[in-house]
Amino acid sequence: MMPLDDDPRDCDKAVYAFDAPAFMRRARAVDDAWTGLLDACRNARTRLLEMPRMRLARLFALGQLALKPAPAICSADDLAYLRELFQQWQPQLKAAVKPARSAGELERASADLARSFQRFNERWAKHLHDVELGIINRLRDGYNRYYPLEKECALWSSRIAQVGFKPLKPVTIDDLLEVFPLLRIPCRS
C-alpha cells in the first residue's frame, strides 16, 4: 500500500515503466487504424487494377507508345497521363505483342483501355462506398475527446497537454479518393 504522503507522480513512473501512457496508446491506435485502412484499400486497388494494367501494357506494345513520337490515338495530355501510369505501374504482358498493323487495331485497343478504366472506376467507387469507416471514426472521436485529458493527467499540465494537439476530422470517402483517386478515362473520342 502506498503511503499517503508520497507523490502520486512516483506511482506514474512505475506505471510508465510497463506501458505507454493512455494518450500515447490512443494516438497509436488511431494511427494504426488509418494505416490498416490504407493498406486494405491499397491491396483491393491493386487487385482491381490487374485488367487496366494489362490493357495499358497491350496498348503500349501495340502502339509502341513508349517511343516518341507516338501514333495519334489520343490527345497529348492523355498520352502523357498514360505514359505516367505506365512508368508508375510497370505492367508486364505474359506474351509478346507485335506492333499494330492498322489504325483500327490500335483504336480497338484504345477503346478497350478506356472501357477497362471505366469499369475499374465503377468497381473502385463501389468498393470505397462499402468500406466500413465507423470504427476508425469512433477512434478519431475518442482521440479528439480524451487525448488532451489523458495527456494532461500524464504530464500534470493542461498547457503542455495542448501543445501539438490537432483534432482529427472524421474519415470520408473523399479522403480515400484523395489518396487513391479514380483513373482518368483517356483516349475518348
Contacts in CASP RR format, 6 or more apart in sequence:
PFRMAT RR
TARGET T0000
AUTHOR 0000-0000-0000
METHOD contacts of the structure
MODEL  1
MMPLDDDPRDCDKAVYAFDAPAFMRRARAVDDAWTGLLDACRNARTRLLE
MPRMRLARLFALGQLALKPAPAICSADDLAYLRELFQQWQPQLKAAVKPA
RSAGELERASADLARSFQRFNERWAKHLHDVELGIINRLRDGYNRYYPLE
KECALWSSRIAQVGFKPLKPVTIDDLLEVFPLLRIPCRS
2 11 0 8 1.000
9 156 0 8 1.000
12 154 0 8 1.000
15 21 0 8 1.000
16 154 0 8 1.000
19 25 0 8 1.000
20 28 0 8 1.000
21 150 0 8 1.000
21 151 0 8 1.000
21 154 0 8 1.000
22 146 0 8 1.000
22 150 0 8 1.000
22 153 0 8 1.000
22 154 0 8 1.000
23 146 0 8 1.000
23 147 0 8 1.000
23 148 0 8 1.000
23 150 0 8 1.000
23 151 0 8 1.000
23 154 0 8 1.000
26 142 0 8 1.000
26 143 0 8 1.000
26 146 0 8 1.000
26 147 0 8 1.000
26 150 0 8 1.000
27 143 0 8 1.000
27 147 0 8 1.000
29 139 0 8 1.000
30 136 0 8 1.000
30 139 0 8 1.000
30 140 0 8 1.000
30 143 0 8 1.000
30 168 0 8 1.000
33 135 0 8 1.000
33 136 0 8 1.000
33 139 0 8 1.000
34 136 0 8 1.000
34 171 0 8 1.000
37 131 0 8 1.000
37 136 0 8 1.000
37 171 0 8 1.000
37 176 0 8 1.000
38 179 0 8 1.000
40 131 0 8 1.000
41 127 0 8 1.000
41 128 0 8 1.000
41 131 0 8 1.000
41 176 0 8 1.000
41 179 0 8 1.000
41 180 0 8 1.000
42 180 0 8 1.000
44 127 0 8 1.000
45 124 0 8 1.000
45 180 0 8 1.000
48 120 0 8 1.000
48 123 0 8 1.000
48 124 0 8 1.000
48 127 0 8 1.000
49 89 0 8 1.000
49 120 0 8 1.000
51 116 0 8 1.000
51 119 0 8 1.000
51 120 0 8 1.000
52 113 0 8 1.000
52 116 0 8 1.000
52 117 0 8 1.000
52 120 0 8 1.000
52 183 0 8 1.000
53 89 0 8 1.000
53 91 0 8 1.000
54 91 0 8 1.000
54 93 0 8 1.000
55 109 0 8 1.000
55 112 0 8 1.000
55 113 0 8 1.000
55 116 0 8 1.000
55 117 0 8 1.000
56 82 0 8 1.000
56 85 0 8 1.000
56 86 0 8 1.000
56 89 0 8 1.000
56 91 0 8 1.000
56 113 0 8 1.000
57 86 0 8 1.000
57 91 0 8 1.000
57 92 0 8 1.000
57 93 0 8 1.000
58 93 0 8 1.000
58 97 0 8 1.000
58 109 0 8 1.000
58 112 0 8 1.000
58 113 0 8 1.000
59 65 0 8 1.000
59 73 0 8 1.000
59 82 0 8 1.000
59 106 0 8 1.000
59 109 0 8 1.000
59 110 0 8 1.000
59 112 0 8 1.000
59 113 0 8 1.000
60 66 0 8 1.000
60 82 0 8 1.000
60 86 0 8 1.000
60 91 0 8 1.000
61 93 0 8 1.000
61 96 0 8 1.000
61 97 0 8 1.000
61 98 0 8 1.000
61 99 0 8 1.000
62 97 0 8 1.000
62 98 0 8 1.000
62 99 0 8 1.000
62 100 0 8 1.000
62 105 0 8 1.000
62 106 0 8 1.000
62 109 0 8 1.000
63 70 0 8 1.000
63 71 0 8 1.000
63 73 0 8 1.000
63 99 0 8 1.000
63 100 0 8 1.000
63 106 0 8 1.000
63 109 0 8 1.000
64 70 0 8 1.000
64 71 0 8 1.000
64 99 0 8 1.000
65 71 0 8 1.000
65 79 0 8 1.000
65 82 0 8 1.000
65 83 0 8 1.000
65 86 0 8 1.000
66 83 0 8 1.000
66 86 0 8 1.000
70 79 0 8 1.000
71 100 0 8 1.000
71 103 0 8 1.000
71 106 0 8 1.000
73 79 0 8 1.000
73 106 0 8 1.000
73 107 0 8 1.000
73 110 0 8 1.000
73 187 0 8 1.000
74 82 0 8 1.000
74 110 0 8 1.000
74 186 0 8 1.000
74 187 0 8 1.000
74 188 0 8 1.000
78 184 0 8 1.000
78 186 0 8 1.000
78 187 0 8 1.000
79 186 0 8 1.000
81 184 0 8 1.000
81 186 0 8 1.000
82 186 0 8 1.000
82 187 0 8 1.000
85 183 0 8 1.000
100 106 0 8 1.000
100 109 0 8 1.000
110 186 0 8 1.000
110 187 0 8 1.000
111 187 0 8 1.000
113 186 0 8 1.000
113 187 0 8 1.000
114 185 0 8 1.000
114 186 0 8 1.000
114 187 0 8 1.000
114 188 0 8 1.000
117 183 0 8 1.000
117 184 0 8 1.000
117 185 0 8 1.000
117 186 0 8 1.000
118 185 0 8 1.000
120 183 0 8 1.000
121 182 0 8 1.000
121 183 0 8 1.000
121 185 0 8 1.000
124 180 0 8 1.000
124 182 0 8 1.000
125 182 0 8 1.000
128 173 0 8 1.000
128 176 0 8 1.000
128 177 0 8 1.000
128 180 0 8 1.000
129 173 0 8 1.000
131 173 0 8 1.000
131 176 0 8 1.000
133 170 0 8 1.000
133 171 0 8 1.000
133 172 0 8 1.000
133 173 0 8 1.000
136 171 0 8 1.000
137 170 0 8 1.000
137 171 0 8 1.000
140 168 0 8 1.000
140 169 0 8 1.000
140 170 0 8 1.000
140 171 0 8 1.000
141 170 0 8 1.000
143 168 0 8 1.000
144 167 0 8 1.000
144 168 0 8 1.000
147 165 0 8 1.000
148 158 0 8 1.000
148 161 0 8 1.000
148 162 0 8 1.000
148 165 0 8 1.000
149 161 0 8 1.000
151 160 0 8 1.000
151 161 0 8 1.000
151 165 0 8 1.000
152 158 0 8 1.000
152 160 0 8 1.000
152 161 0 8 1.000
155 161 0 8 1.000
END
